[in-house]
C-alpha cells in the first residue's frame, strides 16, 4: 500500500538515502530542505522537492500525509560549540514548529533522526538505550532536547514516534552519499586521500586502551540505516515514543578503517599521528537489541569492506560535481 511522506532534510546524506528507499518501496515522497547543508542533486528522482526551512512545514503539511521523517538539523559538533545559538534555534526551535504543524494537520506519526551523541562519554559499552544521557556538546544536547519534546508530544497528544539514535553512518546508496562541506567523517576523509584531494589522514591518538591504540567506533551502512526508518514507520504506536540505537554491535579501530580503505582502493594512504582530541572516548559501540526486537531490524551490510566499497564508488562518481562546486 502506497503512503505519502514528508522528509525534512531530504537533500542531506541520510535523508536522501531514506527518501530513495521510500520511493523504491512505492511510496510518495515530498522533500523539504533549505539546501544550507544539503544538495539539490542529492534529492532522488521521483520526489517532490520544496526548498524551504523546517519552520515553513505548516505551509506544506496537510492531512494527506501519513507521516514525517525528520532529518533537518545542523550536525557539526565543532560548530555547535562555537555557535550554539544556531543549533538551538534550528534543531530545537525548528522541531517545535514542526510538531505544531503536524498537530494542526493531523499528521500523527514521526520518525526522528537522533544520535549517539546524546550519551556523551559512556561508562560501559556496548551502549544501550537505558544508558545515562550526558551530551558533551550543544549538538548532542539539542538532539536530546528534541527527544524530550517528542516524548511530551506523544504523552499529551497521542503522537506515534520513533527516535533512531545513529552511531557512525557510512557508505552510499547509488547516487546518494556523503557530500559534507566541510567534511569531518573518517571514511570520506580517508577516501579524499585516496583521490589525491588530501595529502594524508590524521590519526588523533594512538595510545588508547584498545588493541591497536586507536579509537574504536561502530560503523553502520547508510542503506541499513534507511531500512530501519521504513521499519520504524510500521512499528510506531500512538502515544508511544520508542527510542532505538542503530549500530552493528561491533567496532573497528581507526587503523583498521585506514587499512580497509587501502585494500578497497588499492591506493596508498599516508597517515600521521596527531595529539588526542579532547572528549574522544576510546570505544563507542552500540547495542541494537531493541531495534532487532521492536523493529525486526538487522544490518545486512555489516562488513567494513562493503561499507567502504560503496562509499568509494560514490566518491569517484561525485568527484566531478565537487570540483565544479569548488571552482
Helices and strands as residue ranges (DSSP letters): E 4-8, H 13-24, E 28-33, G 40-42, E 48-51, G 54-59, E 67-70, H 77-82, H 84-87, I 88-93, H 94-105, E 109-115, G 116-119, H 138-157, E 160-166, E 168-170, H 186-194, E 201-204, E 216-217, E 219-221, H 222-235, E 241-246, E 252-253, H 254-265, E 271-274, E 283-284, H 289-290, I 291-295, H 304-326
